[in-house]
Amino acid sequence: MMHSDADPQPHQAPYAEVPHGDVFSERRERVFLVLVGLFLGSMTMLNILGVTRFIDLSFNFLGFKIPMALAVGVLPYPLTFLCTDFISEIYGRRRANAVVWVGFLINIWLLLILWLGGALPGFDTPAIDPQSGRQTIFFELRGMAGGAAVASMIAYLAAQLCDVHVFHFWKRLTRGRHLWLRNNGSTLVSQFVDSFAVITITYFFTQAPLPVNASQAVWPQLWVLIGSSYTFKMVAALVDTVPFYIGSHWMRRYLGLTPLATLAVVDGAEAA
């Protein structure tokens, strides 16, 4: 059963922490670790996969062919926003922002390992094989993932911080009501920021390959990639409204929280 959209009672502190025992403390940390693990694992996976392959999901509608080119790295992306929305809803804005910054540091760590793995001596070289016309697997992956990871880092940070900010903007504006609005409103805005930033930065500032024909107008092709990525994320955001409602309701009961309570993390109080 989902919680009511009715205003909180005058005596109820919307963001007060509910007294709890050791069982609830363990549950709260365990759920937090699971959400953070899913978030960081998905984020790392999408940065490694990145633009290594594009999936053609084009379809016909009323006799018109609708182009739909989707980078394989986008597939796990919606889960990252669902996780940050859960963390924002249950654990508050400060923890959600902290998780975003940890993810950013992991991106830097990933780039460091890619660089170090190619800089250290090995049994292969980054040179292109004259027979196959290709590099070894590591250096091909490094070339594609490295540039895409830089673009993803910038887009990721802008989008995730935007997601947390917009989420709490709607939460304050609606006084904790209309869960669907802050979930979808924050995700739809932040995902457009991410889609636009990652495609344009990847194309203009890195050497990662994109399915763009240089002999044709570039921007129409980029808008197809941006639109495809955003459409996928938008549909995923609308679909995850139901699991977000159900998950939030279940978590509050499992963690011993009242319908509008947010866990305090700083001096017993959490900013809205």
C-alpha positions as CSV (number, residue, x, y, z in Angstrom):
1,M,0.0,0.0,0.0
2,M,1.4,3.4,-1.0
3,H,1.5,6.3,1.4
4,S,-1.1,9.1,1.1
5,D,-0.4,12.4,-0.7
6,A,-2.2,14.2,2.2
7,D,-0.3,17.0,4.1
8,P,1.6,15.9,7.2
9,Q,-0.2,16.5,10.5
10,P,0.9,19.7,12.3
11,H,2.6,17.6,15.1
12,Q,4.6,15.5,12.6
13,A,8.2,16.6,11.8
14,P,8.6,15.7,8.1
15,Y,12.3,15.1,8.3
16,A,12.7,13.9,11.9
17,E,14.5,10.6,12.5
18,V,12.3,8.0,14.2
19,P,13.8,6.4,17.3
20,H,15.2,3.0,16.5
21,G,17.1,0.1,17.9
22,D,20.1,-1.9,16.8
23,V,18.0,-4.0,14.3
24,F,16.9,-0.9,12.4
25,S,20.4,0.6,12.5
26,E,21.8,-2.6,10.9
27,R,19.0,-2.6,8.3
28,R,19.6,1.0,7.4
29,E,23.3,0.6,6.8
30,R,22.7,-2.7,4.9
31,V,20.1,-1.1,2.6
32,F,22.4,1.9,2.0
33,L,25.3,-0.4,1.1
34,V,23.2,-2.3,-1.4
35,L,22.0,0.9,-3.1
36,V,25.5,2.3,-3.2
37,G,26.9,-1.0,-4.5
38,L,24.2,-1.2,-7.3
39,F,24.9,2.5,-8.2
40,L,28.7,2.3,-8.3
41,G,28.7,-1.1,-10.0
42,S,26.3,0.1,-12.7
43,M,28.2,3.3,-13.2
44,T,31.5,1.6,-13.6
45,M,30.1,-1.0,-16.0
46,L,28.5,1.7,-18.2
47,N,31.8,3.6,-18.4
48,I,33.8,0.5,-19.4
49,L,31.2,-0.6,-22.0
50,G,30.6,3.0,-23.1
51,V,30.5,3.4,-26.9
52,T,32.2,0.0,-27.6
53,R,29.1,-1.0,-29.5
54,F,25.9,0.7,-30.7
55,I,22.7,-1.2,-30.8
56,D,20.3,-0.5,-33.7
57,L,16.8,-0.3,-32.3
58,S,15.3,1.6,-35.3
59,F,11.6,1.0,-36.0
60,N,8.9,1.9,-38.4
61,F,5.9,4.0,-37.3
62,L,3.1,5.0,-39.7
63,G,5.3,4.3,-42.7
64,F,8.2,6.4,-41.3
65,K,11.5,4.9,-40.1
66,I,12.4,6.2,-36.7
67,P,16.2,6.0,-36.2
68,M,17.2,4.6,-32.8
69,A,21.0,4.1,-32.2
70,L,21.8,3.3,-28.6
71,A,25.2,2.9,-27.0
72,V,25.5,-0.4,-25.1
73,G,26.8,1.6,-22.1
74,V,23.5,3.3,-21.7
75,L,21.7,0.0,-20.8
76,P,22.6,0.0,-17.0
77,Y,22.3,3.8,-16.7
78,P,18.6,4.2,-15.6
79,L,19.4,2.0,-12.5
80,T,21.9,4.7,-11.3
81,F,19.2,7.3,-11.2
82,L,16.8,5.0,-9.4
83,C,19.4,4.3,-6.8
84,T,20.2,8.0,-6.2
85,D,16.4,8.7,-5.9
86,F,16.1,6.0,-3.3
87,I,19.1,7.4,-1.4
88,S,17.7,11.0,-1.7
89,E,14.3,9.9,-0.5
90,I,15.4,7.7,2.5
91,Y,18.8,9.0,3.5
92,G,18.7,12.7,2.5
93,R,20.4,15.1,0.1
94,R,23.9,15.1,1.8
95,R,24.3,11.3,1.5
96,A,23.0,11.4,-2.1
97,N,25.6,14.1,-3.0
98,A,28.3,12.2,-1.2
99,V,27.6,9.0,-3.3
100,V,27.7,11.1,-6.5
101,W,31.1,12.4,-5.6
102,V,32.4,8.9,-4.7
103,G,31.2,7.8,-8.2
104,F,33.2,10.6,-9.7
105,L,36.3,9.5,-7.9
106,I,35.8,6.0,-9.1
107,N,35.7,7.4,-12.7
108,I,39.1,8.9,-12.0
109,W,40.4,5.6,-10.6
110,L,39.1,3.8,-13.7
111,L,41.0,6.3,-16.0
112,L,44.2,5.8,-13.9
113,I,44.1,2.0,-14.3
114,L,43.5,2.4,-18.0
115,W,46.5,4.7,-18.3
116,L,48.7,2.6,-16.0
117,G,47.8,-0.6,-17.8
118,G,49.0,0.8,-21.1
119,A,52.1,2.6,-19.7
120,L,53.6,-0.4,-18.0
121,P,55.7,-2.8,-20.2
122,G,53.8,-5.9,-21.5
123,F,53.9,-8.7,-24.0
124,D,52.0,-6.6,-26.6
125,T,52.3,-3.1,-28.0
126,P,49.7,-0.4,-28.8
127,A,50.8,-0.6,-32.5
128,I,48.2,-1.6,-35.1
129,D,48.7,-5.1,-36.5
130,P,49.4,-4.6,-40.2
131,Q,47.6,-7.9,-41.0
132,S,44.4,-7.4,-39.0
133,G,44.5,-3.6,-39.0
134,R,43.6,-3.6,-35.3
135,Q,45.2,-3.2,-31.9
136,T,45.2,-5.8,-29.1
137,I,41.9,-6.0,-27.1
138,F,43.2,-4.0,-24.2
139,F,44.4,-1.1,-26.3
140,E,41.3,-1.0,-28.4
141,L,39.2,-1.0,-25.2
142,R,41.5,1.6,-23.7
143,G,41.1,3.9,-26.7
144,M,37.3,3.6,-26.7
145,A,36.7,3.6,-23.0
146,G,39.3,6.2,-22.1
147,G,37.8,9.0,-24.1
148,A,34.3,8.0,-23.4
149,A,35.0,7.9,-19.7
150,V,36.3,11.5,-19.7
151,A,33.1,12.6,-21.4
152,S,31.0,10.5,-19.1
153,M,32.7,11.9,-16.0
154,I,31.7,15.5,-16.9
155,A,28.2,14.5,-18.0
156,Y,27.8,12.2,-15.0
157,L,28.7,14.8,-12.5
158,A,26.5,17.5,-14.0
159,A,23.5,15.1,-14.4
160,Q,23.7,13.4,-11.0
161,L,24.1,16.7,-9.1
162,C,21.2,18.1,-11.2
163,D,19.1,15.0,-10.3
164,V,19.7,15.4,-6.6
165,H,19.0,19.2,-6.7
166,V,15.8,18.9,-8.8
167,F,14.6,16.0,-6.6
168,H,14.8,18.0,-3.5
169,F,13.5,21.2,-5.1
170,W,10.2,19.3,-5.9
171,K,10.3,17.7,-2.5
172,R,10.4,21.1,-0.8
173,L,7.8,22.6,-3.2
174,T,5.3,19.8,-2.7
175,R,6.0,19.5,1.1
176,G,7.0,15.8,0.7
177,R,3.9,14.9,-1.3
178,H,3.6,13.6,-4.9
179,L,6.5,11.1,-4.9
180,W,6.0,10.5,-8.7
181,L,6.6,14.1,-9.5
182,R,10.0,14.4,-7.8
183,N,11.1,11.0,-9.1
184,N,10.2,11.6,-12.7
185,G,10.8,15.4,-12.7
186,S,14.4,15.1,-11.4
187,T,15.3,12.1,-13.6
188,L,13.9,13.4,-16.9
189,V,15.8,16.7,-16.5
190,S,19.1,15.2,-15.4
191,Q,19.0,12.5,-18.1
192,F,18.7,15.1,-20.9
193,V,21.7,16.9,-19.4
194,D,23.6,13.6,-19.4
195,S,22.6,12.5,-22.9
196,F,23.4,15.9,-24.5
197,A,26.7,16.3,-22.6
198,V,28.1,12.8,-23.2
199,I,27.4,12.7,-26.9
200,T,28.7,16.1,-27.7
201,I,31.8,15.9,-25.5
202,T,32.6,12.4,-26.9
203,Y,32.3,13.6,-30.5
204,F,34.0,17.0,-30.3
205,F,36.7,16.4,-27.6
206,T,37.7,12.7,-27.6
207,Q,38.7,10.1,-30.2
208,A,36.1,7.6,-29.2
209,P,34.2,6.3,-32.2
210,L,30.6,7.3,-32.8
211,P,28.4,6.1,-35.7
212,V,28.6,9.6,-37.4
213,N,29.3,10.0,-41.2
214,A,31.7,12.9,-41.6
215,S,30.6,13.5,-45.2
216,Q,27.1,14.4,-44.0
217,A,25.8,17.1,-41.7
218,V,27.1,16.3,-38.2
219,W,24.4,17.9,-35.9
220,P,21.4,16.0,-37.3
221,Q,23.3,12.7,-36.7
222,L,24.3,13.8,-33.2
223,W,20.7,14.7,-32.4
224,V,19.7,11.2,-33.4
225,L,22.2,9.8,-30.9
226,I,21.1,12.3,-28.2
227,G,17.4,11.6,-28.9
228,S,17.9,7.9,-28.9
229,S,19.7,7.9,-25.6
230,Y,17.3,10.3,-24.0
231,T,14.2,8.4,-25.2
232,F,15.5,5.2,-23.7
233,K,16.2,6.9,-20.4
234,M,12.9,8.7,-20.4
235,V,10.9,5.5,-20.9
236,A,13.0,3.8,-18.2
237,A,12.3,6.7,-15.9
238,L,8.6,6.5,-16.4
239,V,8.6,2.7,-16.0
240,D,10.6,2.9,-12.7
241,T,7.9,5.1,-11.1
242,V,6.1,1.9,-9.9
243,P,9.2,0.2,-8.4
244,F,10.2,3.6,-6.8
245,Y,6.8,3.9,-5.1
246,I,6.7,0.3,-4.0
247,G,10.4,0.3,-3.0
248,S,10.1,3.6,-1.0
249,H,7.1,2.3,0.8
250,W,8.7,-1.1,1.6
251,M,12.0,0.6,2.7
252,R,10.2,2.9,5.1
253,R,8.5,0.0,6.8
254,Y,11.6,-2.2,6.8
255,L,13.8,0.6,8.2
256,G,11.3,1.7,10.8
257,L,10.5,5.2,9.3
258,T,7.3,7.1,9.2
259,P,5.9,8.0,5.7
260,L,7.7,11.4,5.4
261,A,10.8,10.8,7.6
262,T,14.3,11.1,6.2
263,L,17.3,9.6,8.0
264,A,19.4,12.2,9.7
265,V,23.1,12.1,9.0
266,V,24.5,15.4,10.3
267,D,24.0,16.4,14.0
268,G,20.7,14.7,14.1
269,A,19.2,16.8,11.3
270,E,19.1,16.5,7.5
271,A,18.4,19.5,5.2
272,A,15.5,19.0,2.9
